Amino acid sequence: MNNRKTVAELDEIVIEIINLLADKGVSVNDARYISGNIPTVLEVETKVKRID
């Protein structure tokens, strides 16, 4: 199953994520922390939905 996204689709997803973080009152520094820790969280956190 190939569910690869185009660059434009990925850019739209990034915008949605940033807007969600802004709605939750996340600061720029906290957003940087979050983005830097996504790979680790995907590997170890059991509450995260699986991404193939």
LOMI-217367 format. One line per field, with one value per residue (C-alpha): residue in one letter; x, y, z. Coordinates in nm, 3 decimals. Layout:
REM LOMI-217367
resn <- (a,...)
c1 <- (X,...)
c2 <- (Y,...)
c3 <- (Z,...)
This chain:
REM LOMI-217367
resn <- (m,n,n,r,k,t,v,a,e,l,d,e,i,v,i,e,i,i,n,l,l,a,d,k,g,v,s,v,n,d,a,r,y,i,s,g,n,i,p,t,v,l,e,v,e,t,k,v,k,r,i,d)
c1 <- (0.000,0.151,0.016,0.299,0.198,0.305,0.518,0.216,0.007,0.284,0.311,-0.063,-0.029,0.255,0.035,-0.247,-0.008,0.134,-0.217,-0.313,-0.006,-0.092,-0.451,-0.311,-0.088,0.240,0.538,0.790,1.055,0.814,0.718,1.086,1.117,0.812,0.931,1.275,1.129,0.877,1.106,1.175,0.811,0.704,0.940,0.866,0.520,0.240,-0.041,0.067,-0.116,0.107,0.251,0.359)
c2 <- (0.000,0.329,0.622,0.862,1.228,1.498,1.786,2.015,1.774,1.750,2.130,2.151,1.899,2.102,2.412,2.221,2.097,2.446,2.590,2.317,2.396,2.767,2.692,2.501,2.796,2.620,2.856,2.852,2.698,2.429,2.359,2.311,2.070,1.878,1.853,1.737,1.461,1.318,1.033,0.918,0.939,0.739,0.460,0.437,0.577,0.321,0.580,0.701,0.567,0.355,0.525,0.293)
c3 <- (0.000,-0.110,0.090,0.008,0.011,-0.230,-0.105,-0.130,0.080,0.340,0.351,0.420,0.701,0.853,0.846,1.017,1.287,1.347,1.373,1.622,1.833,1.821,1.927,2.225,2.321,2.241,2.218,1.933,2.159,2.274,1.912,1.830,2.122,2.002,1.643,1.753,1.968,1.723,1.603,1.960,2.064,1.758,1.864,2.236,2.311,2.311,2.295,1.949,1.646,1.425,1.117,0.836)
